[in-house]
């Protein structure tokens, strides 16, 4: 989803929710595939929106930080259980950038292996794997950011061991998440 569309969605969520407290969400039940790719159960949310105007402002700042420093900073995420903004440092420089940013909401910094720029390159490149002979590519319906796990998320309509093996052979497995859901609708084609 383009950044501006994502920000518009977040603004709508803020307006709809006002200044209410975050609602508790189930603890993620994702598991690692034998390839090292994270398997995200159908329907599990890997993106959350802010519930207050202050959080929306901080989240927008964090997205901008990731956009402009994507080699050093990964995806931000709002933890629905704690209400904290989770910021992702991929390098020591990324940690320094985060620590000096003017963030006025509760937050914590997590160390991640991949910056937002690399994850976005993977999302974009994965849309062309059919042209390179990837198996079962017709099952791949979308690619988008997995903010919760700081990975590139690939939505598939059905499980394909050959496609998972292909993905793991061509991208860092710890940069990938796959969500399999035969009910995917309204998704942008990959």
C-alpha positions in Angstrom: 0.0 0.0 0.0 1.5 3.4 -0.9 2.6 5.5 2.0 0.1 8.2 1.4 -2.8 5.8 1.3 -1.5 4.2 4.5 -1.4 7.6 6.2 -4.9 8.4 5.0 -6.1 5.1 6.5 -4.4 6.0 9.8 -6.0 9.4 9.8 -9.4 7.8 9.3 -8.7 5.4 12.1 -7.8 8.3 14.4 -10.9 10.2 13.6 -13.1 7.1 14.1 -11.4 6.2 17.4 -10.9 9.6 19.0 -8.7 9.5 22.0 -9.7 6.0 23.3 -7.3 3.5 24.8 -6.0 0.6 22.7 -8.1 -2.6 22.7 -6.4 -5.8 23.7 -5.6 -8.1 20.8 -4.8 -11.8 20.9 -1.1 -12.6 21.3 0.4 -13.4 17.9 0.4 -17.1 17.1 2.8 -17.0 14.1 5.3 -19.8 13.7 8.5 -20.3 11.7 8.4 -22.5 8.6 11.3 -24.9 8.1 12.7 -22.4 5.7 12.8 -19.7 8.3 9.9 -17.8 6.8 7.4 -16.6 9.4 3.9 -18.1 8.8 1.2 -15.6 9.9 -2.2 -17.2 10.5 -5.1 -16.0 8.3 -6.8 -12.9 9.8 -4.0 -12.1 12.2 -3.1 -8.4 12.1 0.4 -7.3 11.4 -0.4 -3.6 11.1 -2.1 -1.5 13.7 -3.3 2.1 13.6 -3.0 4.8 16.2 -5.8 5.4 18.5 -4.9 8.9 19.6 -3.9 12.0 17.8 -0.6 12.1 19.7 0.1 8.5 18.6 -0.9 9.3 15.0 1.7 12.2 15.0 4.4 10.0 16.5 3.6 7.1 14.1 3.8 9.5 11.1 7.2 10.7 12.4 8.3 7.1 12.7 7.2 6.3 9.2 9.0 9.3 7.8 12.1 8.3 9.7 11.9 4.8 8.2 11.2 6.2 4.7 14.1 8.6 4.8 16.6 6.3 6.6 15.4 2.9 5.4 18.8 1.3 5.4 19.1 2.1 9.2 15.5 2.1 10.4 12.8 -0.6 10.1 9.1 -0.5 10.3 7.3 1.1 13.3 4.5 -0.7 15.0 2.0 0.1 17.7 1.7 -2.7 20.2 -2.0 -3.1 20.9 -1.4 -4.7 24.3 0.8 -2.0 25.8 -0.2 1.0 23.6 3.6 1.7 23.0 5.1 2.7 19.7 7.7 0.1 18.8 10.6 1.5 16.7 13.0 -0.7 14.8 16.7 0.0 14.6 18.5 -2.0 11.9 21.9 -0.4 12.6 23.6 1.6 15.4 23.0 4.7 13.3 19.3 3.8 13.2 19.2 3.5 17.0 20.9 6.9 17.2 18.4 8.5 14.8 15.5 7.1 16.8 17.0 8.2 20.1 17.4 11.7 18.9 13.9 11.9 17.3 11.3 14.1 19.0 8.9 11.2 20.0 6.4 12.3 22.6 4.5 9.0 23.3 5.6 5.9 25.2 7.9 3.9 23.0 10.6 1.3 22.9 13.3 0.4 20.4 13.8 -3.1 19.1 16.9 -4.3 17.2 16.0 -5.7 13.8 18.0 -7.4 11.0 16.5 -5.5 8.1 15.7 -1.8 7.4 12.5 -0.6 5.8 14.3 0.1 2.4 15.4 -3.6 2.1 12.0 -4.9 3.0 10.3 -2.6 0.4 12.8 -3.7 -2.2 11.9 -7.4 -1.4 8.2 -6.5 -1.7 8.6 -4.9 -5.0 11.0 -7.5 -6.4 8.7 -10.4 -5.3 6.0 -9.1 -7.6 8.2 -10.1 -10.6 9.2 -13.6 -9.5 6.8 -15.1 -12.0 8.8 -13.7 -14.8 11.9 -15.6 -13.4 10.1 -18.9 -13.3 9.0 -19.1 -9.7 6.6 -22.1 -9.1 3.0 -21.5 -8.1 3.3 -17.7 -8.4 -0.5 -17.5 -9.2 -1.1 -18.3 -5.5 0.7 -15.1 -4.5 -1.9 -12.3 -4.3 -0.2 -9.4 -2.6 2.9 -8.0 -0.9 2.8 -5.5 1.9 4.8 -4.4 5.0 4.5 -6.5 8.1 5.0 -3.8 10.7 4.6 -6.1 13.7 7.4 -8.5 12.7 9.5 -6.1 10.6 9.3 -8.3 7.5 8.0 -8.2 3.9 4.6 -10.0 4.0 3.4 -12.1 1.1 -0.3 -13.0 1.0 -1.1 -16.3 -0.7 -4.4 -18.0 -1.4 -3.0 -21.5 -0.7 0.2 -23.1 0.7 2.9 -24.0 -1.8 6.0 -25.7 -0.5 7.8 -25.1 -3.9 7.0 -21.3 -3.7 8.1 -21.0 -0.1 11.4 -22.8 -0.9 11.8 -20.5 -3.9 11.3 -17.4 -1.8 13.7 -18.6 0.9 16.3 -19.3 -1.7 16.1 -15.8 -3.2 15.5 -13.6 -0.2 16.7 -13.6 3.4 14.2 -15.9 5.1 14.2 -13.8 8.2 13.0 -10.8 6.1 9.8 -12.7 4.9 6.4 -13.5 6.4 3.7 -15.4 4.5 0.0 -15.3 5.3 -2.1 -17.9 3.6 -5.8 -17.2 3.3 -8.1 -18.6 0.6 -10.5 -15.7 1.5 -8.1 -12.9 0.4 -10.3 -10.3 -1.2 -9.7 -6.7 -2.3 -6.0 -7.3 -2.4 -3.7 -5.6 -4.8 -2.3 -8.3 -7.1 1.3 -9.1 -6.7 
